[in-house]
Amino acid sequence: MRHRLSDLELLALRDEGDGREPLDHGVVAASDSLTDLVPRHRELVVSLVYLIETPPSVTIDAAIVRSEVPHPERLRSCNPGGWHPREWIELLDGSLGPWTMVVDDRRVLSICHTPCPLTARAAEAGVWTAPDVRGRGYATAATVEWAAMLRPSGRQLFYATRPDNHSSQRVAQRLNARWLGWAWEVAAAAAKRAGNVHPLSRAREDDEPLIERLGRGDGARWRSIRLRALEEAPHAFGTTFAEASTWPPERWEAQVLEFATFIAVVEGRDVGVA
Amino acid sequence: MWVDPAARRRRIAAQLVETVATWARQSGASALVLDVVEDNAPAIALYDRAGFVRFDGDAMGKRAPGELRFVRALAMMPE
């Protein structure tokens, strides 16, 4: 998890920016010697930090939805990947902070969300765009809309990117964002982090369900959870425990191959099925 | 669809629904259709929260007596 950009941390910026796009990344080389000072299991994360001041108006050929107005329920099935299923639900219901999305009639093209908890004085934008539609201004449009949504709150609006993310830096340019400088952070090493869990997510590592699709060889597993379900909720399904418990293993195996069956696993135990 | 009573109230069912919806969309489906026994209030509440709406009639196959049908469109924008 990256730390929020509070005003204090901004004071800790190593170099003062002059408002222009950095021309080279020589300063990053200095991080090699700093790496020796970083404790084990931690890593040095370097970002370019920008302030969104006067974003341009942008016209794109797709629609924009924002978190503060009711959005189509159908967005729920449009997780573009990279979001844990629970996080995606929480993002859509606003639990993870304000967001905007560029959408077409089929899918989400770009997302601008708020990857760190809002503070009273600051908000930071996080932007993602589907790889096949980059360069069309969607990320810029999503971020302009996000900024317009948060502007009335009076917060400082930040945009940060990694030095090697050139497309993200082009978005900063298009936003007319002012380069403030470099942020240096000591963060938990990537391998120690539980995936890309949003800091506001209620998700916890220990009780996080893993959802997997059953496949060849999973007939017995399907039988086991199905019989538990039929026993626990005898009237909820189109068959009965007494009937299903007589089926031979081949029948369960055939069902697993014929139908898409998803199992929720918590702490190594199958606890749900769809 | 079933969740172990000991594991309920942890959004597991909602995640299963979204997993199915994502799989169905990627498989080219335009809608999810389900039947649920009419006195299963917790399940109906779940489907309601997950964006399903009541769909009366037998247009997509005959319903069993005592069951309600729900549908949820998977295309993002209305036609």
Contacts between the chains, C-beta under 8 A, distances in Angstrom:
chain1	res1	chain2	res2	distance
A	63	B	77	7.5
A	72	B	76	6.2
A	72	B	77	6.8
A	72	B	78	7.9
A	73	B	51	3.2
A	73	B	72	7.3
A	74	B	51	6.9
A	74	B	72	7.7
A	74	B	73	5.7
A	74	B	74	6.6
A	74	B	75	6.6
A	74	B	76	4.8
A	74	B	77	7.5
A	75	B	76	6.6
A	76	B	18	6.0
A	76	B	21	6.6
A	76	B	50	6.9
A	76	B	51	5.5
A	77	B	18	6.7
A	77	B	21	3.6
A	77	B	22	5.7
A	77	B	24	7.5
A	77	B	25	5.1
A	77	B	72	7.8
A	77	B	74	5.2
A	78	B	25	7.4
A	78	B	76	5.7
A	79	B	18	7.0
A	79	B	22	5.8
A	85	B	15	4.3
A	85	B	18	4.9
A	85	B	19	6.0
A	85	B	22	7.9
A	86	B	11	5.8
A	86	B	14	7.8
A	86	B	15	5.6
A	88	B	18	6.8
A	89	B	11	7.0
A	89	B	14	6.0
A	89	B	15	7.4
A	89	B	18	6.5
A	103	B	76	5.8
A	103	B	77	7.3
A	104	B	76	7.5
A	104	B	77	7.8
A	105	B	75	6.5
A	105	B	76	6.0
A	105	B	77	4.5
A	106	B	75	6.7
A	106	B	76	6.0
A	107	B	76	6.5
A	108	B	76	7.8
A	207	B	10	6.7
A	209	B	7	7.9
A	209	B	10	7.5
A	209	B	12	5.2
A	209	B	15	6.3
A	211	B	15	6.1
A	211	B	16	6.5
A	211	B	19	4.9
A	213	B	23	7.5
A	225	B	2	7.4
A	228	B	2	7.7
A	228	B	4	7.1
A	229	B	2	3.6
A	232	B	2	7.4
A	232	B	4	7.7
A	232	B	5	6.5
A	233	B	2	6.5
A	235	B	37	6.2
A	236	B	2	7.3
A	236	B	36	8.0
A	236	B	37	5.9
A	236	B	40	5.9
A	236	B	43	7.3
A	237	B	2	7.9
A	238	B	64	6.8
A	260	B	20	7.3
A	260	B	23	5.8
A	262	B	16	5.7
A	262	B	19	5.1
A	262	B	20	6.2
A	262	B	23	7.5
A	264	B	3	7.1
A	264	B	7	7.6
A	264	B	12	4.8
A	264	B	15	6.7
A	264	B	16	5.8
A	266	B	7	5.9
A	266	B	12	7.5
A	271	B	3	6.3
A	271	B	4	4.3
A	271	B	6	7.4
A	271	B	7	3.9
A	271	B	12	6.5
A	272	B	1	8.0
A	272	B	2	6.6
A	272	B	3	4.0
A	272	B	4	6.6
A	272	B	7	6.5
A	272	B	12	4.7
A	272	B	13	6.5
A	272	B	16	5.6
A	273	B	1	6.9
A	273	B	2	5.4
A	273	B	3	8.0
A	273	B	16	7.4
A	274	B	1	4.6
A	274	B	13	7.7
A	274	B	16	3.8
A	274	B	17	6.7
A	274	B	19	7.0
A	274	B	20	5.3
